[in-house]
Amino acid sequence: MATQTHSNTRRAVAASVVVFVLGITGCSAPSSTPMPTAFPADTAQTLPAETAAALQAVLDEAPIGERLPGVIARVITPEGTWTGTAGSIALDVEQAPTSTDRTRIGSLTKTMTGTILLQLVDEGLVSLDDPISKYVPDSPNGEATLRQLADMTSGIPSYSTDTDWQNAYFGDPATVFTSQELLDFAKTLPLDGAPGEVWVYSNTNYILLGMVIQQVLSQPIADVFAERLFEPLGMADTVYPDGSAAMSEPRFEGVTVQGQPEGTIADATDWNPSFGNTAGEVISTLEDLTLWAHALFTGEGVLSPDMQQLRRDSILSAPPPNNATSGYGIAWGHAPNGWWGHSGTIPGYTTSVFHSYDEDSTIVVITSSDIEFDGGGLPAPTIYEELAEALG
């Protein structure tokens, strides 16, 4: 799928979601600027009232209703932290979202899979120059390297564009898919191009990287995520559900129109996320995503300084649509507005986590809907951009 860009006035989305399923936002120019050791993570100090009011106004103007039940957002700056909400945790429920409500984070999972990949590189267990065929002999474009899978230049098509997969999933959202089954759907599709010659956002890339990780470590992937990321960072409410549709309360209840008859809105809360796998299956909360943002944008607790710098330098300026001001790298992007990060879309939910190194500020947005606003724009990515603009 192509990279998404969203207007600051909720008017236009300039590209598609990964065929209605998993999404990202953001891309960037390469940078050799040293990574900071930390960004403000003290959520006790509140932002000045004027700034907080401007941020809350963004949420208050969101089209809360049956197409967007609720939103919660956090902004962390050197001046302090703001957390705001609008709407409710579910339709027909008068209960404001909280920072401990669970949500499905979609393609933000890729930032975690990419981090584990870099850990394995640092440990000498894999090389970014390894061809995927070394680990998965039946992969399309087997000569594509792990780096090319991670930065979406492998030319391997996304299984989520396959009609048979779409019919299987939307025909029964309780369906559980294995990594190999998802790869098999991708293998029926024409290649997007030769490795390194094209950039196409493909969920299959991160399914394959998950298969590599699991093979190299000889561990269930849920245990890998827990032991290498969630437990060390104290992300107590974050899980890789590993094929389970269960999501403990308190939780957001999400709505979608994906796979539905025209004019029908469905409750996607309990749809099985296994189709997302290591490209989009994780469940988390605002509190835990605050911890993850700190780790993602500094490397602290998850990556060595060298690996964190490698990730920052991985941002592409070619092939198109990557360019001098907007590009994707190893599981994150740098947007034209100067912010680094990723968004996730999965039926019922959108989430965004972005950071400005120039402003030393972070934005986290969670919404219980993946339904575009009138005129275009997915909920969390659009609200994140408006919050970034409100910060000035």
Kinemage of the C-alpha trace (Angstrom):
@kinemage 1
@onewidth
@group {chain A} dominant
@subgroup {mainchain}
@vectorlist {calphas} color= white
{ca met a 1} P 0.000 0.000 0.000
{ca ala a 2} L 1.064 3.534 -0.520
{ca thr a 3} L 2.047 5.958 2.186
{ca gln a 4} L -0.798 8.040 3.511
{ca thr a 5} L -0.710 11.797 3.893
{ca his a 6} L -3.452 13.731 5.623
{ca ser a 7} L -4.476 17.354 5.433
{ca asn a 8} L -4.522 19.472 8.567
{ca thr a 9} L -8.159 20.331 7.957
{ca arg a 10} L -9.563 16.804 7.597
{ca arg a 11} L -10.053 17.228 3.892
{ca ala a 12} L -7.956 14.704 2.014
{ca val a 13} L -6.118 11.452 2.266
{ca ala a 14} L -3.672 11.227 -0.613
{ca ala a 15} L -3.167 7.483 -0.668
{ca ser a 16} L -4.741 4.196 0.249
{ca val a 17} L -4.785 2.030 3.332
{ca val a 18} L -3.245 -1.405 2.904
{ca val a 19} L -6.329 -2.594 1.119
{ca phe a 20} L -8.632 -1.605 3.913
{ca val a 21} L -6.630 -3.291 6.613
{ca leu a 22} L -3.299 -2.120 8.030
{ca gly a 23} L -2.032 1.415 7.583
{ca ile a 24} L 0.976 3.662 8.134
{ca thr a 25} L 1.539 7.365 7.973
{ca gly a 26} L 4.752 9.221 7.579
{ca cys a 27} L 7.980 9.026 5.646
{ca ser a 28} L 11.514 11.159 5.354
{ca ala a 29} L 14.909 12.424 4.358
{ca pro a 30} L 18.029 10.654 5.610
{ca ser a 31} L 19.715 12.166 8.650
{ca ser a 32} L 23.026 11.570 10.357
{ca thr a 33} L 22.072 13.744 13.327
{ca pro a 34} L 23.031 11.929 16.540
{ca met a 35} L 20.093 10.470 18.412
{ca pro a 36} L 19.234 12.166 21.711
{ca thr a 37} L 19.538 10.111 24.856
{ca ala a 38} L 15.983 10.901 25.919
{ca phe a 39} L 12.942 13.007 25.292
{ca pro a 40} L 10.628 14.392 27.977
{ca ala a 41} L 8.753 11.508 29.569
{ca asp a 42} L 7.516 13.129 32.784
{ca thr a 43} L 3.738 13.098 32.477
{ca ala a 44} L 3.227 14.777 35.854
{ca gln a 45} L 3.936 18.331 34.708
{ca thr a 46} L 1.011 19.711 32.718
{ca leu a 47} L 1.220 21.996 29.718
{ca pro a 48} L 0.305 25.679 30.031
{ca ala a 49} L -3.455 26.275 29.954
{ca glu a 50} L -3.416 28.079 26.605
{ca thr a 51} L -1.575 25.240 24.877
{ca ala a 52} L -3.760 22.620 26.537
{ca ala a 53} L -6.895 24.450 25.391
{ca ala a 54} L -5.673 24.550 21.790
{ca leu a 55} L -4.960 20.818 21.859
{ca gln a 56} L -8.298 19.965 23.453
{ca ala a 57} L -10.050 22.047 20.796
{ca val a 58} L -8.693 19.625 18.169
{ca leu a 59} L -10.421 16.722 19.908
{ca asp a 60} L -13.588 18.706 20.556
{ca glu a 61} L -13.876 19.394 16.836
{ca ala a 62} L -13.575 15.703 15.917
{ca pro a 63} L -16.780 14.244 14.420
{ca ile a 64} L -17.728 12.148 17.449
{ca gly a 65} L -20.689 9.878 16.750
{ca glu a 66} L -21.467 6.446 15.389
{ca arg a 67} L -18.549 6.679 12.932
{ca leu a 68} L -16.081 7.754 15.648
{ca pro a 69} L -17.124 6.738 19.168
{ca gly a 70} L -14.075 8.079 20.955
{ca val a 71} L -10.503 9.351 20.946
{ca ile a 72} L -7.745 9.774 23.505
{ca ala a 73} L -4.497 11.618 22.861
{ca arg a 74} L -1.337 12.597 24.691
{ca val a 75} L 1.206 15.297 23.866
{ca ile a 76} L 4.572 15.360 25.648
{ca thr a 77} L 6.812 18.421 25.337
{ca pro a 78} L 9.662 20.000 27.319
{ca glu a 79} L 7.044 22.309 28.869
{ca gly a 80} L 4.874 19.466 30.135
{ca thr a 81} L 2.289 16.878 29.169
{ca trp a 82} L -1.345 17.040 28.104
{ca thr a 83} L -3.809 14.166 27.880
{ca gly a 84} L -7.236 14.780 26.389
{ca thr a 85} L -10.309 12.811 25.376
{ca ala a 86} L -13.486 13.187 23.375
{ca gly a 87} L -16.452 10.871 23.062
{ca ser a 88} L -16.769 7.515 24.776
{ca ile a 89} L -15.131 4.090 24.963
{ca ala a 90} L -18.070 2.628 23.004
{ca leu a 91} L -21.263 3.550 21.200
{ca asp a 92} L -24.233 4.125 23.497
{ca val a 93} L -21.936 4.227 26.528
{ca glu a 94} L -21.307 7.403 28.519
{ca gln a 95} L -17.796 6.679 29.703
{ca ala a 96} L -14.833 8.777 28.642
{ca pro a 97} L -11.725 6.947 27.381
{ca thr a 98} L -8.845 6.525 29.807
{ca ser a 99} L -5.126 6.003 29.356
{ca thr a 100} L -5.424 2.343 30.425
{ca asp a 101} L -8.143 1.329 27.941
{ca arg a 102} L -6.852 -1.363 25.606
{ca thr a 103} L -6.855 -0.929 21.848
{ca arg a 104} L -5.628 -2.707 18.736
{ca ile a 105} L -2.627 -0.827 17.341
{ca gly a 106} L -2.449 -2.286 13.811
{ca ser a 107} L 0.720 -1.413 11.929
{ca leu a 108} L 2.395 0.160 14.935
{ca thr a 109} L 3.248 -3.493 15.509
{ca lys a 110} L 5.742 -3.106 12.662
{ca thr a 111} L 7.813 -0.696 14.758
{ca met a 112} L 8.157 -3.495 17.316
{ca thr a 113} L 8.979 -6.202 14.766
{ca gly a 114} L 11.555 -3.868 13.215
{ca thr a 115} L 13.110 -3.221 16.609
{ca ile a 116} L 13.507 -6.937 17.303
{ca leu a 117} L 15.079 -7.372 13.861
{ca leu a 118} L 17.680 -4.721 14.726
{ca gln a 119} L 18.341 -6.422 18.059
{ca leu a 120} L 19.140 -9.638 16.182
{ca val a 121} L 21.448 -7.714 13.839
{ca asp a 122} L 23.245 -6.222 16.831
{ca glu a 123} L 23.616 -9.693 18.358
{ca gly a 124} L 25.128 -11.047 15.143
{ca leu a 125} L 22.277 -13.516 14.637
{ca val a 126} L 21.177 -12.074 11.287
{ca ser a 127} L 22.436 -9.540 8.765
{ca leu a 128} L 20.312 -6.941 7.029
{ca asp a 129} L 22.032 -8.114 3.830
{ca asp a 130} L 20.766 -11.683 4.243
{ca pro a 131} L 18.339 -12.744 1.493
{ca ile a 132} L 14.932 -13.771 2.769
{ca ser a 133} L 15.354 -17.137 0.993
{ca lys a 134} L 18.028 -18.026 3.577
{ca tyr a 135} L 15.230 -18.314 6.130
{ca val a 136} L 12.044 -18.757 4.060
{ca pro a 137} L 12.965 -20.654 0.872
{ca asp a 138} L 9.483 -20.353 -0.636
{ca ser a 139} L 9.301 -16.565 -0.320
{ca pro a 140} L 8.529 -14.525 -3.443
{ca asn a 141} L 11.549 -12.475 -4.569
{ca gly a 142} L 13.765 -14.707 -2.493
{ca glu a 143} L 16.839 -12.582 -3.270
{ca ala a 144} L 15.301 -9.576 -1.477
{ca thr a 145} L 17.298 -8.714 1.646
{ca leu a 146} L 15.970 -8.340 5.169
{ca arg a 147} L 16.692 -4.620 4.885
{ca gln a 148} L 14.581 -4.421 1.723
{ca leu a 149} L 11.724 -6.209 3.484
{ca ala a 150} L 12.007 -3.819 6.421
{ca asp a 151} L 12.012 -0.645 4.289
{ca met a 152} L 9.341 -1.908 1.855
{ca thr a 153} L 11.564 -2.161 -1.251
{ca ser a 154} L 11.418 -5.968 -1.554
{ca gly a 155} L 8.887 -5.989 -4.386
{ca ile a 156} L 6.940 -8.693 -2.513
{ca pro a 157} L 3.176 -8.072 -2.788
{ca ser a 158} L 0.904 -7.664 0.212
{ca tyr a 159} L -1.402 -10.585 0.916
{ca ser a 160} L -4.022 -8.051 2.014
{ca thr a 161} L -4.527 -7.047 -1.635
{ca asp a 162} L -5.538 -10.591 -2.548
{ca thr a 163} L -9.246 -11.045 -3.274
{ca asp a 164} L -9.278 -14.585 -1.903
{ca trp a 165} L -7.777 -13.379 1.373
{ca gln a 166} L -10.290 -10.520 1.591
{ca asn a 167} L -13.191 -12.911 0.973
{ca ala a 168} L -11.884 -15.309 3.599
{ca tyr a 169} L -11.379 -12.649 6.261
{ca phe a 170} L -14.382 -10.415 5.754
{ca gly a 171} L -16.538 -13.474 5.153
{ca asp a 172} L -15.648 -14.633 8.661
{ca pro a 173} L -13.700 -12.153 10.826
{ca ala a 174} L -13.198 -14.920 13.402
{ca thr a 175} L -10.839 -16.718 11.026
{ca val a 176} L -7.389 -17.485 12.402
{ca phe a 177} L -4.534 -17.230 9.898
{ca thr a 178} L -1.010 -18.592 10.286
{ca ser a 179} L 2.075 -16.832 8.945
{ca gln a 180} L 2.457 -19.467 6.237
{ca glu a 181} L -1.174 -19.124 5.170
{ca leu a 182} L -0.761 -15.363 4.796
{ca leu a 183} L 2.431 -15.881 2.800
{ca asp a 184} L 0.626 -18.372 0.571
{ca phe a 185} L -1.988 -15.729 -0.309
{ca ala a 186} L 0.844 -13.356 -1.286
{ca lys a 187} L 2.460 -16.021 -3.469
{ca thr a 188} L -0.582 -16.054 -5.761
{ca leu a 189} L -0.091 -12.364 -6.609
{ca pro a 190} L 2.177 -10.826 -9.254
{ca leu a 191} L 5.390 -9.307 -7.907
{ca asp a 192} L 5.390 -5.553 -7.338
{ca gly a 193} L 8.841 -5.327 -8.913
{ca ala a 194} L 12.457 -6.337 -8.521
{ca pro a 195} L 14.063 -5.898 -5.088
{ca gly a 196} L 15.331 -2.370 -4.557
{ca glu a 197} L 13.639 -0.963 -7.656
{ca val a 198} L 10.187 -0.178 -6.258
{ca trp a 199} L 8.670 0.962 -2.970
{ca val a 200} L 5.336 -0.637 -2.133
{ca tyr a 201} L 3.919 -0.879 1.394
{ca ser a 202} L 3.400 -4.602 1.936
{ca asn a 203} L 2.242 -6.394 5.052
{ca thr a 204} L 3.854 -9.572 3.722
{ca asn a 205} L 7.302 -8.070 4.371
{ca tyr a 206} L 6.665 -7.962 8.100
{ca ile a 207} L 5.011 -11.388 8.175
{ca leu a 208} L 8.239 -12.716 6.664
{ca leu a 209} L 10.400 -10.810 9.157
{ca gly a 210} L 8.346 -12.343 11.950
{ca met a 211} L 8.999 -15.773 10.485
{ca val a 212} L 12.738 -15.000 10.449
{ca ile a 213} L 12.686 -13.837 14.074
{ca gln a 214} L 10.802 -16.897 15.253
{ca gln a 215} L 13.093 -19.254 13.325
{ca val a 216} L 16.327 -17.663 14.536
{ca leu a 217} L 15.272 -17.529 18.189
{ca ser a 218} L 13.312 -20.822 18.219
{ca gln a 219} L 10.662 -19.179 20.387
{ca pro a 220} L 6.952 -18.479 20.002
{ca ile a 221} L 6.652 -14.955 18.641
{ca ala a 222} L 4.422 -13.815 21.526
{ca asp a 223} L 7.189 -14.766 23.970
{ca val a 224} L 9.760 -12.892 21.880
{ca phe a 225} L 7.707 -9.679 21.987
{ca ala a 226} L 7.107 -10.035 25.718
{ca glu a 227} L 10.685 -10.883 26.712
{ca arg a 228} L 12.468 -8.427 24.437
{ca leu a 229} L 10.104 -5.450 24.532
{ca phe a 230} L 7.066 -5.460 26.788
{ca glu a 231} L 8.562 -6.793 30.014
{ca pro a 232} L 11.824 -4.777 29.958
{ca leu a 233} L 9.908 -1.567 29.218
{ca gly a 234} L 7.198 -2.174 31.825
{ca met a 235} L 4.430 -2.360 29.201
{ca ala a 236} L 2.238 -4.458 31.486
{ca asp a 237} L -0.973 -4.078 29.454
{ca thr a 238} L 0.549 -4.756 26.029
{ca val a 239} L 0.301 -8.197 24.453
{ca tyr a 240} L 0.906 -10.029 21.209
{ca pro a 241} L -2.356 -12.043 21.202
{ca asp a 242} L -0.990 -14.789 18.940
{ca gly a 243} L -4.210 -15.661 17.172
{ca ser a 244} L -6.606 -14.865 20.008
{ca ala a 245} L -9.448 -12.396 19.452
{ca ala a 246} L -9.683 -11.673 23.183
{ca met a 247} L -9.034 -8.129 24.387
{ca ser a 248} L -9.367 -7.611 28.126
{ca glu a 249} L -11.349 -4.773 29.664
{ca pro a 250} L -11.159 -1.869 30.058
{ca arg a 251} L -11.031 -1.449 26.318
{ca phe a 252} L -12.096 0.656 23.369
{ca glu a 253} L -14.862 -0.894 21.294
{ca gly a 254} L -14.102 -0.163 17.665
{ca val a 255} L -16.290 0.363 14.599
{ca thr a 256} L -15.600 -0.190 10.902
{ca val a 257} L -17.223 -0.202 7.484
{ca gln a 258} L -14.619 -2.545 6.009
{ca gly a 259} L -16.163 -5.535 4.292
{ca gln a 260} L -19.666 -4.258 5.056
{ca pro a 261} L -22.632 -3.450 2.782
{ca glu a 262} L -22.876 0.219 1.818
{ca gly a 263} L -24.130 2.289 4.748
{ca thr a 264} L -23.497 -0.417 7.359
{ca ile a 265} L -21.260 0.118 10.378
{ca ala a 266} L -19.985 -2.967 12.205
{ca asp a 267} L -18.566 -3.533 15.669
{ca ala a 268} L -15.068 -4.915 14.996
{ca thr a 269} L -13.960 -5.141 18.627
{ca asp a 270} L -13.824 -8.920 18.703
{ca trp a 271} L -12.663 -9.551 15.137
{ca asn a 272} L -9.643 -11.809 15.149
{ca pro a 273} L -6.408 -9.863 14.506
{ca ser a 274} L -4.331 -12.882 13.452
{ca phe a 275} L -4.354 -11.677 9.843
{ca gly a 276} L -2.144 -8.826 11.082
{ca asn a 277} L 0.404 -11.162 12.639
{ca thr a 278} L 3.816 -9.479 13.108
{ca ala a 279} L 2.626 -6.721 10.781
{ca gly a 280} L -0.289 -5.619 12.957
{ca glu a 281} L -1.574 -7.841 15.772
{ca val a 282} L -0.496 -6.134 19.023
{ca ile a 283} L -2.877 -4.792 21.701
{ca ser a 284} L -1.759 -1.845 23.867
{ca thr a 285} L -2.866 1.259 25.801
{ca leu a 286} L -2.059 4.960 25.819
{ca glu a 287} L 0.083 4.517 28.934
{ca asp a 288} L 2.081 1.702 27.377
{ca leu a 289} L 2.387 3.471 24.017
{ca thr a 290} L 3.879 6.411 25.897
{ca leu a 291} L 6.567 4.029 27.146
{ca trp a 292} L 6.963 2.561 23.672
{ca ala a 293} L 7.307 6.001 22.100
{ca his a 294} L 10.164 6.803 24.450
{ca ala a 295} L 11.933 3.552 23.532
{ca leu a 296} L 11.217 3.865 19.813
{ca phe a 297} L 12.473 7.407 19.424
{ca thr a 298} L 15.501 7.150 21.725
{ca gly a 299} L 16.404 3.477 21.549
{ca glu a 300} L 16.635 3.380 25.348
{ca gly a 301} L 15.925 -0.050 26.744
{ca val a 302} L 15.645 -1.723 23.329
{ca leu a 303} L 18.534 -0.812 21.009
{ca ser a 304} L 22.193 0.115 21.227
{ca pro a 305} L 23.101 3.660 20.106
{ca asp a 306} L 24.609 2.246 16.917
{ca met a 307} L 21.449 0.356 16.008
{ca gln a 308} L 19.250 3.332 16.828
{ca gln a 309} L 21.387 5.507 14.573
{ca leu a 310} L 21.227 2.864 11.845
{ca arg a 311} L 17.453 2.985 12.059
{ca arg a 312} L 17.402 6.762 11.749
{ca asp a 313} L 19.781 6.631 8.799
{ca ser a 314} L 17.628 3.953 7.122
{ca ile a 315} L 15.074 6.494 5.856
{ca leu a 316} L 14.820 6.342 2.066
{ca ser a 317} L 14.833 9.230 -0.393
{ca ala a 318} L 14.170 6.869 -3.366
{ca pro a 319} L 12.518 5.036 -5.067
{ca pro a 320} L 9.279 7.051 -5.317
{ca pro a 321} L 7.122 7.953 -3.490
{ca asn a 322} L 10.112 8.447 -1.158
{ca asn a 323} L 11.828 11.758 -1.848
{ca ala a 324} L 14.101 14.372 -0.305
{ca thr a 325} L 11.520 15.410 2.305
{ca ser a 326} L 9.411 12.309 2.884
{ca gly a 327} L 10.469 8.681 3.158
{ca tyr a 328} L 10.176 5.322 4.903
{ca gly a 329} L 12.911 3.317 6.594
{ca ile a 330} L 13.161 0.351 8.942
{ca ala a 331} L 9.672 0.279 10.434
{ca trp a 332} L 9.122 4.012 10.655
{ca gly a 333} L 8.878 7.085 8.481
{ca his a 334} L 9.612 10.793 8.497
{ca ala a 335} L 6.728 12.971 7.410
{ca pro a 336} L 6.884 16.219 5.425
{ca asn a 337} L 5.938 18.125 8.589
{ca gly a 338} L 9.222 16.994 10.207
{ca trp a 339} L 7.748 14.392 12.554
{ca trp a 340} L 9.030 10.798 12.762
{ca gly a 341} L 6.847 7.787 13.490
{ca his a 342} L 4.174 5.390 12.317
{ca ser a 343} L 0.418 4.941 12.284
{ca gly a 344} L -1.641 1.799 12.459
{ca thr a 345} L -5.000 0.888 10.959
{ca ile a 346} L -6.915 -2.310 11.661
{ca pro a 347} L -10.695 -2.826 11.465
{ca gly a 348} L -12.203 -0.753 14.269
{ca tyr a 349} L -9.112 1.227 15.225
{ca thr a 350} L -6.494 3.756 14.153
{ca thr a 351} L -3.454 4.797 16.163
{ca ser a 352} L -0.564 7.222 15.618
{ca val a 353} L 2.740 7.656 17.464
{ca phe a 354} L 5.013 10.472 16.252
{ca his a 355} L 7.963 12.492 17.552
{ca ser a 356} L 9.620 15.755 16.549
{ca tyr a 357} L 13.337 15.728 17.305
{ca asp a 358} L 13.501 19.455 16.567
{ca glu a 359} L 10.793 20.263 19.107
{ca asp a 360} L 11.579 17.348 21.447
{ca ser a 361} L 7.859 16.551 21.473
{ca thr a 362} L 5.781 13.399 21.109
{ca ile a 363} L 2.160 12.811 20.082
{ca val a 364} L 0.168 9.625 20.690
{ca val a 365} L -3.402 9.300 19.359
{ca ile a 366} L -5.820 6.365 19.729
{ca thr a 367} L -9.276 6.208 18.144
{ca ser a 368} L -11.985 3.545 18.163
{ca ser a 369} L -12.685 3.790 14.444
{ca asp a 370} L -10.975 3.270 11.095
{ca ile a 371} L -13.737 5.048 9.169
{ca glu a 372} L -12.513 7.989 7.112
{ca phe a 373} L -13.783 11.455 7.947
{ca asp a 374} L -16.074 13.096 5.426
{ca gly a 375} L -13.855 14.226 2.589
{ca gly a 376} L -11.081 11.813 3.540
{ca gly a 377} L -8.552 11.289 6.290
{ca leu a 378} L -8.308 8.414 8.761
{ca pro a 379} L -9.106 9.402 12.370
{ca ala a 380} L -5.850 9.020 14.338
{ca pro a 381} L -3.432 10.182 11.600
{ca thr a 382} L -5.599 13.218 10.852
{ca ile a 383} L -5.963 14.169 14.516
{ca tyr a 384} L -2.215 13.703 15.083
{ca glu a 385} L -1.431 16.157 12.277
{ca glu a 386} L -3.879 18.686 13.684
{ca leu a 387} L -2.329 18.349 17.148
{ca ala a 388} L 1.128 18.860 15.632
{ca glu a 389} L -0.143 22.001 13.930
{ca ala a 390} L -1.733 23.238 17.150
{ca leu a 391} L 1.630 22.945 18.886
{ca gly a 392} L 2.969 25.415 16.299
